[in-house]
Amino acid sequence: MATFHFLNTSITVKNLLLLGKKKTPYYQRRVPAELVKRVGIKLIKFKLDLKLGSAATQVERVAAWHDSLFAQMRNDPDLPFPSQKKAALGLLYTYGLKEGSGNERFEGPDADQYGHFPQLADFESDYMYKKGKGKLTEADRLAAKALFNPLPVMVSELWDAYLKDDQRDADWRKKNKTYIDNLIKVIGDQAVVNVTIENAREFRDRRHKDGVKTRTVQKEINLIKAVFKKGMRELGIKATNPFEGIKAVALGHDSVKRETLEAEEVQKALNACRKAGDDIATIMLIALFTGCRVTEAAGLRKEDVKVKGKTPSMFFRAHDMRRVKTANSEREIPIHPTLLPFIKAQLELEPKGTPLFKRYNKRGQKTSGDAASGALNKRWKVIFPNKKITNHCFRHTLEDRLKDADVPQYRIDEILGHSQQSSGAQYGKGRALDKKLKDLMAALPFI
């Protein structure tokens, strides 16, 4: 265990070790004596990856997972330890076998001699030899069982099955994997067929108790439900999805209505950005005058911006450094005359390379949307100290002002890239840029 000292307080983190001169963090815990043979080792120890979060947080999550799994293994003598299951299946593979091979008949000229696969005879021979010598391991025992009865699929195995054929990027996978980790922390890494609707409700209620917002709880439930659905289909598990029909309690009752800006406040923001005159100010105004998401603005490339011609415009689209939220998020938006000087100035600031905002687009990395969002939020708090303003407020501000200008909802959706557009709206190039600009000018008549 590691002890941290802060002022007059000492905090001890169980199962955490800090080794070497660099204090490299490791997770370590002893396996309960009665489970050592089934787990295969007496001590679990591995290096922590700080990219996955703080060492203390990781230790807490893994320890909770092990506590739950060990408790289930005590109650179920056939429940395998995940690493032992992998070892057992790997052992079968070395013999050219797989789960269920023992139930298949061998067809060929040597059928009378072997009865089953020749490889099965080899495995059985080695198994009996180890048994006679008293050298059978847990992996041997599980492998022998798996030949005739597939080993139970654990909840932790669903994630990899869910990701098959999935095109999500690494950041999305890392973020959403935490939802499955949270589930395992609450109900344990048990066999998928044993997960019940009561377990699903237990998870939901625990997240509510942890103070998580109801819409976030529902988002986690939706992702977990999708993981179970696809994971069970991929792995051939015929069972009812325990998260089907589960919903957050009083969904949305704790939501805080986003504030929007009045006309004079839009002018105040514009004046502050003119005074600052930096790249952050330009991103702020792009968000304000297009209603785009911050990552969409921060990830713009020079080739996405057109300042010449009758109607200057910018194109929000996916590329190798930044994806878009939905298919409808790919859209071309006219550049408001008030915004145009800022865009031209930014183009001159970055004469080389393709990113419009080099600060948030490092070579070989994804657009740093979180960094841009944090910088903008700090700036907004200075401009509007008495309002709860966040970057997303400007999507709502533009939507409200478009509505006040009597712009129909389908045209608002097209400008903001909302996903609820009709199927017909997804074909063709969309409305002409000059018509979109007319709508924007009616909503934001600032020059």
C-alpha positions in Angstrom: 0.0 0.0 0.0 1.1 3.6 -0.6 0.8 6.5 1.8 0.4 10.1 0.6 1.1 13.1 2.9 -0.7 16.4 2.4 -0.3 19.1 5.0 -1.2 17.4 8.3 -3.2 14.6 6.7 -2.0 11.1 5.6 -3.9 9.0 3.1 -3.2 5.3 2.6 -4.3 3.6 -0.6 -4.6 -0.1 -0.3 -3.3 -2.3 -3.1 -1.2 0.5 -4.5 2.6 0.3 -4.7 5.1 3.0 -5.8 8.3 1.3 -6.9 11.7 2.6 -7.9 13.2 6.1 -8.0 10.4 7.3 -10.3 7.7 6.0 -8.0 6.1 3.9 -10.7 2.6 2.9 -9.6 1.6 -0.8 -9.4 -1.5 -2.6 -8.4 -0.9 -5.5 -6.1 -3.1 -7.8 -4.0 -3.0 -11.4 -2.6 -5.4 -14.0 -4.0 -7.6 -15.5 -1.2 -6.0 -18.8 -0.2 -9.0 -20.9 -1.1 -8.9 -19.5 -4.7 -5.2 -19.7 -5.4 -5.4 -22.9 -7.3 -8.3 -21.7 -9.5 -6.7 -18.3 -10.2 -3.3 -19.9 -10.8 -1.2 -17.4 -8.9 -0.9 -16.2 -5.3 -0.2 -12.6 -6.0 -1.8 -10.3 -8.6 0.6 -7.5 -9.6 0.8 -5.3 -12.7 1.9 -1.8 -13.7 -0.7 0.9 -13.9 -1.1 3.1 -17.0 -1.6 6.7 -15.9 -3.1 7.5 -19.3 -6.2 5.7 -18.0 -6.6 7.9 -15.0 -5.1 8.5 -11.6 -3.4 5.5 -9.9 -5.8 5.7 -6.9 -8.9 5.7 -9.1 -7.6 2.7 -11.1 -6.7 0.7 -8.0 -10.1 1.4 -6.5 -11.9 0.2 -9.7 -9.7 -3.0 -10.1 -10.0 -3.9 -6.4 -13.8 -3.6 -6.5 -13.8 -5.8 -9.6 -11.6 -8.4 -7.9 -13.7 -8.3 -4.7 -16.8 -9.0 -6.7 -15.3 -11.7 -8.8 -13.7 -13.6 -5.9 -17.1 -13.5 -4.1 -18.8 -15.0 -7.1 -16.1 -17.6 -7.6 -16.6 -18.8 -4.0 -20.4 -19.2 -4.7 -19.9 -20.8 -8.1 -17.2 -23.5 -8.3 -17.4 -23.5 -12.2 -16.9 -19.8 -12.6 -13.4 -19.2 -14.2 -10.9 -16.5 -13.5 -10.7 -14.5 -16.8 -6.9 -15.0 -17.3 -7.4 -18.8 -16.7 -10.2 -18.9 -19.2 -7.9 -17.3 -21.8 -5.1 -19.8 -20.9 -7.5 -22.7 -21.2 -8.7 -21.7 -24.7 -5.1 -21.0 -25.7 -4.2 -24.5 -24.6 -6.9 -26.0 -26.8 -5.7 -23.9 -29.7 -2.2 -25.4 -29.4 -3.8 -28.8 -30.1 -5.9 -27.5 -33.0 -9.0 -27.6 -30.8 -11.7 -25.2 -29.6 -14.7 -25.0 -27.3 -17.1 -27.8 -28.2 -14.6 -29.9 -30.2 -15.3 -32.9 -28.0 -18.9 -33.0 -29.3 -17.8 -33.3 -33.0 -17.2 -36.6 -34.6 -14.1 -37.3 -36.6 -14.7 -38.4 -40.2 -12.0 -40.1 -42.2 -10.1 -43.3 -42.7 -8.9 -43.3 -39.1 -12.3 -42.8 -37.5 -12.4 -46.2 -35.9 -9.1 -45.6 -34.3 -9.7 -42.2 -32.9 -13.4 -41.9 -32.6 -13.0 -38.1 -32.4 -10.4 -35.7 -33.8 -6.8 -37.1 -33.7 -5.9 -33.9 -31.9 -8.4 -34.7 -29.2 -6.7 -38.0 -28.5 -3.4 -36.1 -28.1 -5.0 -33.7 -25.6 -6.6 -36.5 -23.7 -3.3 -38.4 -23.5 -1.5 -35.4 -22.2 -4.3 -34.7 -19.8 -4.2 -38.2 -18.3 -0.4 -38.1 -18.0 -0.5 -34.8 -16.1 -3.4 -36.1 -13.9 -1.4 -39.2 -13.0 1.6 -37.1 -12.1 -0.5 -34.7 -10.0 0.4 -31.8 -12.3 -3.0 -30.7 -13.6 -3.5 -27.0 -13.6 -6.7 -24.9 -13.5 -6.1 -24.2 -17.2 -6.0 -27.9 -17.9 -9.2 -28.5 -16.0 -11.1 -25.6 -17.7 -9.8 -26.7 -21.2 -11.1 -30.3 -20.6 -14.5 -28.9 -19.6 -14.6 -26.5 -22.5 -14.2 -29.4 -25.0 -17.8 -30.4 -24.2 -19.3 -27.4 -22.5 -18.4 -23.9 -23.5 -17.1 -21.8 -20.6 -19.4 -18.9 -19.5 -18.9 -15.6 -21.2 -18.1 -12.9 -18.7 -19.4 -9.3 -18.8 -15.9 -8.0 -19.4 -15.7 -10.0 -22.7 -18.7 -8.2 -24.2 -16.8 -5.0 -24.8 -14.4 -6.5 -27.4 -17.2 -8.3 -29.1 -19.2 -5.0 -29.3 -16.2 -3.3 -31.0 -16.1 -5.7 -33.9 -16.5 -3.8 -37.1 -16.8 -0.5 -35.1 -15.1 2.6 -36.6 -15.0 4.7 -33.4 -11.8 6.4 -32.5 -9.5 5.7 -29.6 -10.8 8.6 -27.5 -14.4 7.4 -27.9 -13.5 3.8 -26.9 -11.6 5.0 -23.9 -14.4 7.2 -22.6 -17.2 4.7 -23.2 -15.2 1.7 -21.8 -15.6 3.4 -18.4 -19.3 2.7 -18.5 -18.7 -1.0 -18.7 -16.0 -0.6 -16.0 -18.6 1.2 -13.8 -21.1 -1.7 -14.3 -18.5 -4.3 -13.4 -17.6 -2.3 -10.3 -21.2 -2.5 -9.2 -22.4 -6.0 -10.2 -19.0 -7.7 -10.6 -17.6 -9.5 -13.7 -20.1 -12.3 -13.7 -21.3 -14.6 -16.4 -23.4 -12.7 -18.9 -26.3 -15.3 -18.7 -26.5 -14.7 -14.9 -26.9 -10.9 -15.2 -30.5 -10.0 -14.3 -32.8 -7.0 -14.6 -32.3 -6.6 -10.8 -28.6 -6.2 -11.5 -29.4 -3.5 -14.1 -31.6 -1.7 -11.7 -28.9 -2.0 -9.0 -26.4 -0.3 -11.4 -28.9 2.5 -12.2 -29.7 3.1 -8.6 -26.0 3.2 -7.6 -25.2 5.8 -10.3 -28.1 7.9 -9.0 -26.8 7.5 -5.5 -23.3 8.6 -6.7 -24.8 11.9 -7.7 -24.6 11.3 -11.5 -27.0 13.5 -13.5 -30.0 11.6 -14.8 -29.3 12.2 -18.4 -25.7 10.9 -17.9 -27.1 7.8 -16.2 -29.4 7.3 -19.2 -26.5 7.7 -21.6 -24.6 5.0 -19.7 -27.6 2.7 -19.7 -28.1 3.1 -23.4 -24.4 2.3 -24.2 -24.4 -0.8 -21.9 -27.7 -2.0 -23.4 -26.1 -1.7 -26.9 -23.0 -3.5 -25.7 -25.1 -6.4 -24.3 -27.2 -6.6 -27.5 -24.4 -6.7 -30.0 -22.0 -8.6 -27.7 -24.5 -11.4 -27.1 -25.2 -11.6 -30.8 -21.6 -11.8 -31.7 -20.8 -14.4 -29.1 -23.9 -16.5 -29.7 -25.5 -16.0 -26.3 -29.2 -16.5 -26.3 -30.5 -14.6 -23.4 -32.7 -11.6 -22.6 -30.9 -8.3 -22.5 -31.2 -7.3 -18.8 -30.9 -3.6 -19.7 -33.9 -3.6 -22.0 -36.5 -1.2 -20.7 -34.3 0.2 -17.9 -34.5 3.9 -17.6 -33.0 6.6 -15.3 -35.4 7.7 -12.6 -37.1 11.1 -13.2 -35.0 11.6 -16.3 -34.2 15.2 -16.8 -35.6 16.6 -13.6 -32.1 17.6 -12.4 -31.2 19.3 -15.7 -30.1 22.9 -15.6 -31.5 25.0 -18.4 -28.7 26.5 -20.5 -28.6 30.3 -20.5 -28.6 32.1 -23.8 -27.5 35.6 -24.7 -29.7 38.6 -25.4 -28.8 41.0 -28.3 -26.8 43.4 -26.1 -24.9 40.5 -24.6 -24.0 39.2 -28.1 -22.6 42.7 -28.8 -20.7 42.5 -25.5 -19.1 39.2 -26.4 -18.3 40.5 -29.9 -16.5 43.6 -28.4 -14.5 41.4 -26.0 -13.4 39.2 -28.8 -12.4 42.2 -30.9 -10.3 43.5 -28.0 -8.6 40.1 -27.5 -8.0 39.5 -31.2 -6.4 36.0 -30.7 -7.2 32.5 -31.9 -9.4 31.8 -28.9 -11.5 34.8 -29.7 -11.9 33.6 -33.3 -13.0 30.2 -32.2 -15.5 31.9 -29.8 -17.0 33.9 -32.6 -17.2 30.9 -34.9 -19.2 29.1 -32.2 -21.4 32.2 -31.7 -22.0 33.0 -35.4 -22.4 29.4 -36.7 -23.8 27.5 -33.6 -21.1 24.8 -34.2 -19.6 22.7 -31.5 -16.2 23.8 -30.1 -14.4 20.8 -31.5 -15.9 21.4 -34.9 -14.5 24.9 -34.8 -11.1 24.0 -33.3 -10.6 21.3 -35.9 -11.1 23.4 -39.0 -8.5 23.1 -41.7 -7.5 25.9 -44.1 -9.0 23.8 -46.9 -12.3 23.8 -45.0 -12.5 27.6 -45.3 -13.4 29.6 -48.4 -13.1 33.4 -48.0 -13.3 34.4 -51.7 -16.3 34.4 -53.9 -19.9 35.7 -53.6 -20.6 33.9 -50.3 -17.6 33.0 -48.1 -18.2 29.7 -46.2 -16.7 27.1 -43.9 -17.2 23.3 -44.2 -17.5 21.3 -41.0 -16.6 17.7 -41.9 -14.7 14.7 -40.6 -11.0 14.3 -41.2 -8.1 12.3 -39.8 -7.7 14.7 -36.8 -11.4 15.2 -36.0 -14.6 13.3 -36.5 -18.1 14.8 -36.5 -20.9 13.8 -34.2 -23.4 12.6 -36.7 -23.8 12.3 -40.5 -25.9 15.5 -40.5 -23.1 17.3 -38.7 -21.2 17.5 -42.0 -22.4 20.8 -43.4 -21.3 24.0 -45.2 -22.2 27.2 -43.4 -21.8 30.8 -44.8 -19.4 33.0 -42.9 -21.2 35.9 -41.3 -19.8 39.3 -42.4 -18.9 40.1 -38.8 -16.9 36.9 -38.5 -15.1 37.2 -41.9 -12.3 39.6 -40.8 -11.4 37.3 -37.9 -11.2 34.3 -40.2 -9.0 36.2 -42.7 -6.7 37.3 -39.9 -6.4 33.7 -38.6 -5.5 32.4 -42.1 -2.7 34.9 -42.2 -1.4 33.9 -38.7 -0.9 30.3 -39.8 0.8 30.5 -43.2 2.0 26.9 -43.2 0.2 23.6 -42.5 -3.4 22.7 -42.9 -5.0 23.3 -39.4 -6.6 26.7 -39.0 -5.8 26.6 -35.3 -2.4 25.0 -34.9 -2.6 25.3 -31.1 -5.2 22.6 -30.9 -4.1 20.4 -33.7 -0.7 18.8 -33.0 0.8 16.6 -35.7 -0.3 13.0 -35.5 -2.8 13.7 -32.8 -6.6 14.3 -32.6 -7.9 17.8 -32.3 -7.7 18.9 -28.7 -11.4 19.7 -28.3 -11.3 19.5 -24.5 -8.4 22.0 -24.3 -10.1 24.4 -26.6 -13.4 24.1 -24.7 -11.6 24.7 -21.4 -9.9 27.8 -22.7 -13.2 29.2 -24.1 -15.1 28.5 -20.9 -12.5 30.5 -18.9 -12.8 33.4 -21.3 -16.7 33.4 -21.2 -16.6 33.4 -17.3 -14.6 36.7 -17.5 -17.0 38.2 -20.0 -20.1 37.1 -18.2 -19.2 36.6 -14.5 -22.8 36.6 -13.4 -24.2 34.0 -15.9 -23.8 30.3 -16.1 -22.4 30.3 -19.6 -20.7 27.4 -21.3 -19.7 26.9 -24.9 -22.8 24.9 -25.7 -24.9 27.9 -24.7 -24.1 29.5 -28.1 -25.8 26.7 -30.0 -28.9 27.5 -28.0 -28.4 31.2 -28.4 -28.3 30.9 -32.2 -31.2 28.5 -32.3 -33.3 30.9 -30.1 -32.4 33.9 -32.3 -33.2 32.0 -35.5 -36.6 31.1 -34.0 -37.2 34.7 -33.1 -36.4 35.6 -36.7 -39.2 33.2 -37.8 -36.7 30.7 -39.5 -38.5 27.3 -39.9 -37.2 24.5 -37.7 -36.0 22.4 -40.7 -33.7 25.3 -41.8 -32.5 25.7 -38.2 -31.6 22.0 -38.1 -29.7 22.3 -41.4 -27.6 25.2 -40.0 -26.9 23.6 -36.7 -26.4 20.0 -38.0 -29.1 18.5 -35.9 -29.5 14.7 -36.2 -33.3 14.9 -36.3 -33.5 16.1 -39.9 -35.8 14.2 -42.2 -34.4 11.6 -44.5 -35.1 13.8 -47.5 -33.0 16.5 -46.0 -29.9 14.3 -46.1 -29.8 14.2 -49.9 -28.2 16.7 -52.2 -26.1 19.8 -51.1 -28.8 21.4 -49.0 -30.0 25.0 -49.4 -28.0 27.6 -51.2 -25.4 29.4 -49.1 -26.9 32.8 -49.8 -30.2 31.6 -48.4 -28.5 30.3 -45.2 -26.7 33.6 -44.9 -29.9 35.4 -45.1 -31.2 33.4 -42.1 -28.1 34.0 -40.1 -28.2 37.8 -40.8 -31.8 37.9 -39.7 -30.9 36.2 -36.4 -27.6 38.0 -35.8 -27.7 41.4 -37.6 -24.3 42.5 -36.1 -21.6 44.1 -38.2 
